[in-house]
Structure formats: structure tokens, C-alpha cells
Amino acid sequence: MENSGLITLLPTFIVLATAILTNRPVAALITGVVIGILLVSPENLLGSFSDITLSVMQDPQIGWIIMVCGLMGSLFYLLIATGGVAAFTDTMSKKANTRNKSLIITWLLGLTMFLDDYLNAIVIGNSMKKVTDKFKVSRSMLSYIVDSTAAPTCVLIPISTWAVYFSVILESTDAISLGDGMSHYIAAIPFMFYPIIALFLVPFVATGRFPLIGPMKNEELIASQKDYAKQPTEDINYKTPKQKANMWAFILPLIVLIAFTWLNDIDLLRGIIAALMLTVPIMIGLKLINMYVALDAMLEGFKIMIPPLMIVIAAFMFKTINDQLGFPQFIMESVKPFMSPILFPVIVFISMAFMSFATASNWGIFAIAIPIVMPLGVALEVPIPLIIGALLSAGSFGSHACFYTDATVLSAQSCDISPMKHAITQFPYALIAAGAASIFYIAIAYVVV
């Protein structure tokens, strides 16, 4: 598809400005969609908006996201109702007996949830927020830690939804043979500089070894003066179960979820369905919950995920209109004249990171860009692992830094903070990691190219 020139950037800038000014990401994204439609087909605003809405809602990926996020909410609220979350929180509170320990444990738990960034974002924040509240940690700091161990961890572990998806996309290019996608993905892991740096920056920020900067500093100051004991509880009020749950009532359902996800070719939807089908009868049999309370909890959990899902759907609509404008093609054509073997990795990282950030698309945008970028890099004789590393680093940055991407929204939701506040407070640290990654790409290109 041909691009529309410099005007393709207008909807993106309007979305970013509106999101920052209004703190309403859904409204900002819908505004961007309307502006984009006016640029593409101003005479058919209503029809185009309707068509984009229907195409997004019929997209299998959107259906997958809605079901995974909704059912993850159902499972977590079920674990709240059984007392499993409370038992886990009590256990963690005993181990995390200092502020620094509570944050490091949060980070370490995030490293264990490597199968999928949705699983990571939803479970860790919900599990640890009461533990960190005890030490007056701001929700902004907690959500930063959660988000920084979501996509970055999943990108670096080759048994994750990210690895499975991108290995297939890589095999769609002429540069990589069918069946070799995963081996090339693994070879590229040492060159995924952004997720590596972002991941290991977390414990330094959390423990004060790296200074607080920007809005995060103010959020931590406000949190230090709060009396969390007087804050209203955010859990659902359920009747006390007949049997007292222990920590295994929380851990075992997650083990089942991870095991069935793994056995079904890293399909989180099948994993969560299997976990619910097994967890509900077992919890009822152990008298931790009755059938009616279980159903109420599952419905409540699904319902609570609707607001973040609205942002994700609006982001997909925005990506659709950007594709119609030729946004990815415009960016790639704009940076082509500057391509050289030495600068290729850093230009790919920066340009693709901008595209991923601007469109809130961590996966979809790469299905378009990878078939363009890979042959170009091979023609310039840039090592394939370095090309893939730059591409995946860019996707990780987009997932981590974008104000309205799915990982940002889910991390904020699990920590009970607005997506915009979370995004703005963590953005300086994402930029620091991106700047360091850019330096590494320039330096490594001088060595290996």
C-alpha cells in the first residue's frame, strides 16, 4: 500500500497529545481513528468507522485477547473468592519484611511468569499490591516493575507466546527457511538489548541504586505520606469459605494454567480454559467455595477486564487506519536513505520502536515490517541474529512504553492505577533503556558488521 506522505503522522501526534492532555486513552484513540478516516475517505466517515469497528471485532486476534484477558480476570477473582490470593499475600508479607525485599520479590515473581506477558501483568500486580502497600510503595512503582518484567521477560525466553509468534513471522521471509525460525530467534537473544537493559534496570530503580526521576519521584513522595491502613480494600467481599485456604490454593491453579498452556503449544487461551475447568470443581470439592459464589466471582472478574479491553480494541482500530494511511511504509521509506551496514541495526531499532509505540502494535506492525526489513538487512550483509535482535527490542519497547498498548493497560489495571499515570511515570526509564540499547547497537555493529 502506498503511503500518504508526511500527513500519515498527523493522527499519531493527535492521539499522543490528546491522551496526555485528557488522560483518556480511549477518547484519544477514537479521535485518532476519526482524523485518519477524514484523511483517507472524508466523504464516508460513518461507513468507514463502522467497517473498521466490525473488521477489528471480527479479527481472531482480538477475539483471543478478549477471551484470554476476560477469563484471566475470572480466574483471579475466583482465587480471591477462595482465599487463595489472601493466603499468598500473607505468605509473601512474611518473606517480604522490608521495602526492598517486597520489590525484589515482585521482580523475581515476574521473571517466573515468562509464558505470556498478559499472564505476567495480570497475576503479579494483583498478587503483590497489598504487600507493597504495607511499605508505602507507590502504585506507579509497582506497575513499573510489573510492566518491566512482562514483555521484556517473555521476549528473552524462547518458550513464550512472543517466541512462538515471531518465529513463525520470521519464517515468512526469504531470509529464513521454514522450520528454522525458532533457532534464529534463540540466536538473536543476546542482541535483544532493550529487554535485557529494561529488565535489569528494575532492581536498581526499585532499591534506590538508580535515582528516581520525573513523575515517579513525585509519586513515591506522595505514597510515602499515605496511610494505606485507612485505604478502602479493593478485594471483592465474599463469605468466608468453610475451609481456610493456604498458599497452594493460589499456586496450584497457576501451575495448571502454565502446564496446559505449555502442552497446547504455548496457547494461553487453552491453558486458561483448562485451568478454570479443573480449578472450579476442585475448589468446590475442598469446600473453599460453593458453586454460586464461584460463578459470581468468574462473572465479576470478566466484567472488571472490560475497561482495559476497550483501550486495546480502540488501539487495534487506530492501527487499522494507520495501515490504510500507509504509516509503516512511510516510516520505512523515510529511513531507507540513511541505511548503511553500521547504522542499520540502530535505525531499525529506533524506527520500529517508534512505529510500535505510535500504533500500540507489538505484533501486528511487525507482520508488515519484518518482510521488508529482513531482506534489506541481508542485502547489506548485516548478521541475521543482530537484525532480529533489533526488531524484537523495538517490539519490546513498544509494549513497554506506549501509553495505550495492551501490556501497559493490563499492568496498570492489575495495580489499580490509571494507564496514563502508569505510562507517564515509567516512560523516562523506558527512554533510558532505549538510549542505552541504541548505543549498544551502534557499538556492536562496528564489531560484527
Long-range contacts (C-beta under 8 A, 24 or more apart in sequence): 1-323, 1-324, 1-326, 1-329, 2-326, 2-329, 3-325, 3-326, 3-327, 3-329, 3-330, 3-333, 4-39, 4-40, 4-325, 4-326, 4-330, 5-330, 6-330, 7-39, 7-325, 8-322, 8-325, 8-326, 8-327, 8-330, 9-327, 9-330, 10-35, 10-39, 11-35, 11-36, 11-39, 11-318, 11-321, 11-322, 11-325, 12-322, 12-327, 12-358, 12-359, 15-318, 15-404, 16-358, 16-403, 19-403, 19-404, 19-420, 20-403, 20-420, 20-424, 23-418, 23-420, 23-421, 25-311, 25-314, 25-403, 25-404, 25-409, 25-419, 25-420, 26-310, 26-311, 26-314, 28-404, 29-311, 29-314, 29-315, 29-317, 29-318, 29-360, 29-404, 30-314, 30-317, 32-318, 32-321, 33-314, 33-317, 33-318, 33-320, 33-321, 36-318, 36-321, 36-322, 36-324, 36-325, 37-321, 39-325, 40-321, 40-324, 40-325, 52-317, 52-320, 52-321, 53-317, 55-320, 56-313, 56-316, 56-317, 56-320, 57-313, 59-316, 61-316, 61-363, 61-364, 62-312, 62-313, 62-316, 64-269, 65-118, 65-309, 65-312, 65-406, 66-309, 67-269, 68-118, 68-268, 68-269, 68-272, 69-118, 69-122, 69-305, 69-308, 69-309, 69-312, 69-410, 70-301, 70-302, 70-305, 70-306, 70-309, 71-269, 71-272, 71-273, 71-276, 71-302, 72-118, 72-119, 72-122, 72-123, 72-272, 72-301, 72-305, 73-122, 73-301, 73-302, 73-303, 73-304, 73-305, 74-276, 74-297, 74-298, 74-299, 74-301, 74-302, 75-253, 75-257, 75-272, 75-275, 75-276, 75-279, 75-298, 75-301, 76-122, 76-123, 76-126, 76-301, 77-236, 77-297, 77-298, 77-300, 77-301, 77-304, 78-253, 78-276, 78-279, 78-280, 78-283, 78-289, 78-294, 78-297, 78-298, 78-301, 79-249, 79-250, 79-253, 80-235, 80-236, 80-238, 80-297, 81-236, 81-238, 81-241, 81-289, 81-293, 81-294, 81-296, 81-297, 82-241, 82-245, 82-249, 82-283, 82-288, 82-289, 83-240, 83-241, 83-244, 83-245, 83-249, 83-288, 84-245, 84-247, 84-249, 84-250, 84-253, 84-288, 85-126, 85-127, 85-235, 85-250, 86-235, 86-245, 87-244, 87-245, 87-246, 87-247, 87-249, 87-250, 88-127, 88-247, 88-250, 88-251, 89-127, 89-128, 89-130, 89-131, 91-247, 92-127, 92-128, 92-131, 93-130, 93-131, 93-134, 96-131, 98-135, 99-132, 99-135, 99-136, 99-137, 100-206, 100-207, 100-208, 102-128, 102-131, 102-132, 102-134, 102-135, 102-137, 103-132, 103-137, 103-141, 103-142, 103-145, 103-203, 103-206, 103-207, 104-203, 104-206, 104-207, 105-131, 106-131, 106-132, 106-142, 106-145, 106-146, 106-206, 107-145, 107-149, 107-202, 107-203, 107-206, 110-145, 110-146, 110-148, 110-149, 110-150, 110-153, 111-149, 111-153, 111-199, 113-149, 113-150, 113-153, 114-153, 114-154, 114-156, 114-157, 114-159, 114-160, 115-154, 115-159, 115-160, 115-161, 115-258, 115-261, 115-262, 115-266, 115-268, 115-271, 116-154, 116-160, 116-161, 116-261, 116-266, 116-268, 117-150, 117-151, 117-153, 117-154, 117-161, 117-162, 117-399, 117-407, 118-268, 118-406, 118-407, 118-410, 119-257, 119-258, 119-261, 119-268, 120-146, 120-149, 120-150, 120-153, 120-154, 121-146, 121-147, 121-150, 121-407, 121-410, 121-411, 121-414, 122-410, 122-413, 122-414, 123-254, 123-414, 124-149, 124-414, 125-411, 125-413, 125-414, 125-415, 125-416, 126-414, 127-250, 129-234, 129-414, 129-415, 129-416, 133-228, 133-231, 134-228, 136-223, 136-224, 136-226, 136-228, 137-220, 137-223, 138-216, 138-219, 138-220, 138-222, 138-223, 139-219, 139-223, 139-415, 139-416, 139-417, 139-422, 140-215, 140-216, 140-219, 140-220, 140-223, 140-417, 140-421, 140-422, 140-425, 140-426, 141-205, 141-206, 141-216, 141-219, 141-220, 141-223, 141-425, 142-415, 143-411, 143-412, 143-414, 143-415, 143-417, 143-422, 143-425, 143-426, 144-202, 144-205, 144-216, 144-422, 144-425, 144-426, 144-429, 145-202, 145-206, 146-411, 146-414, 146-415, 147-400, 147-407, 147-408, 147-411, 147-422, 147-426, 148-198, 148-199, 148-201, 148-202, 148-400, 148-426, 148-429, 149-199, 149-202, 150-399, 150-400, 150-407, 150-410, 150-411, 151-195, 151-362, 151-395, 151-396, 151-399, 151-400, 151-407, 152-194, 152-195, 152-196, 152-198, 152-199, 152-396, 152-400, 153-195, 153-199, 155-192, 155-195, 155-392, 155-393, 155-395, 155-396, 156-189, 156-192, 156-195, 156-196, 156-199, 158-182, 158-185, 158-186, 158-189, 159-262, 159-266, 160-266, 161-266, 161-268, 162-392, 162-395, 163-266, 164-265, 164-266, 165-363, 166-366, 166-388, 166-392, 166-395, 169-366, 169-367, 169-370, 170-370, 170-374, 170-388, 172-367, 172-370, 172-371, 173-370, 173-371, 173-374, 173-375, 174-374, 174-375, 175-374, 175-375, 175-377, 175-378, 175-384, 176-374, 176-384, 184-384, 184-385, 184-388, 185-388, 185-392, 187-384, 187-385, 187-388, 188-384, 188-385, 188-386, 188-387, 188-388, 188-389, 188-392, 189-389, 190-385, 190-389, 191-345, 191-385, 191-386, 191-388, 191-389, 191-390, 191-393, 191-444, 192-389, 192-392, 192-393, 192-396, 193-389, 193-393, 193-436, 193-437, 193-440, 193-441, 194-349, 194-353, 194-393, 194-394, 194-396, 194-397, 194-433, 194-434, 194-437, 195-392, 195-393, 195-396, 197-433, 197-436, 197-437, 197-440, 198-396, 198-397, 198-400, 198-429, 198-430, 198-433, 201-429, 201-432, 201-433, 205-429, 213-428, 213-429, 214-424, 214-425, 214-427, 214-428, 215-421, 215-424, 215-425, 215-428, 216-425, 216-426, 216-428, 216-429, 219-421, 219-425, 234-416, 236-297, 236-300, 238-289, 238-293, 238-297, 239-293, 241-287, 241-288, 241-289, 242-287, 242-288, 243-286, 243-287, 243-288, 245-288, 249-283, 249-286, 249-288, 252-279, 253-278, 253-279, 304-413, 305-413, 307-413, 308-406, 308-409, 308-410, 308-412, 308-413, 308-419, 311-404, 311-406, 311-409, 311-419, 312-406, 312-409, 314-404, 315-359, 315-360, 315-361, 315-404, 315-405, 315-406, 316-361, 316-364, 318-359, 318-360, 319-359, 319-360, 319-361, 319-364, 319-365, 322-358, 322-359, 323-368, 327-355, 327-358, 327-359, 328-355, 328-365, 328-368, 328-369, 331-355, 332-369, 332-372, 332-373, 336-376, 339-376, 339-380, 340-380, 341-380, 341-381, 341-382, 341-445, 341-449, 342-442, 342-445, 342-446, 342-449, 343-442, 343-445, 344-376, 344-377, 344-380, 344-382, 344-387, 344-445, 344-449, 345-382, 345-386, 345-387, 345-389, 345-390, 345-441, 345-442, 345-444, 345-445, 345-449, 346-390, 346-438, 346-441, 346-442, 346-445, 348-373, 348-377, 348-387, 348-390, 348-391, 348-394, 349-390, 349-391, 349-393, 349-394, 349-437, 349-438, 349-441, 350-394, 350-438, 351-394, 352-390, 352-391, 352-394, 352-395, 352-398, 353-393, 353-394, 353-397, 353-398, 353-401, 353-434, 355-394, 355-398, 356-394, 356-395, 356-397, 356-398, 356-399, 356-402, 357-397, 357-398, 357-401, 357-402, 358-402, 359-398, 360-398, 360-402, 360-404, 360-405, 360-406, 361-398, 361-405, 362-395, 362-396, 362-398, 362-399, 362-405, 362-406, 362-407, 363-395, 365-398, 366-391, 366-395, 381-449, 382-445, 382-449, 383-448, 383-449, 386-441, 386-444, 386-445, 386-448, 386-449, 390-441, 393-437, 397-430, 397-433, 397-434, 397-437, 400-426, 400-430, 401-426, 401-427, 401-430, 401-431, 401-434
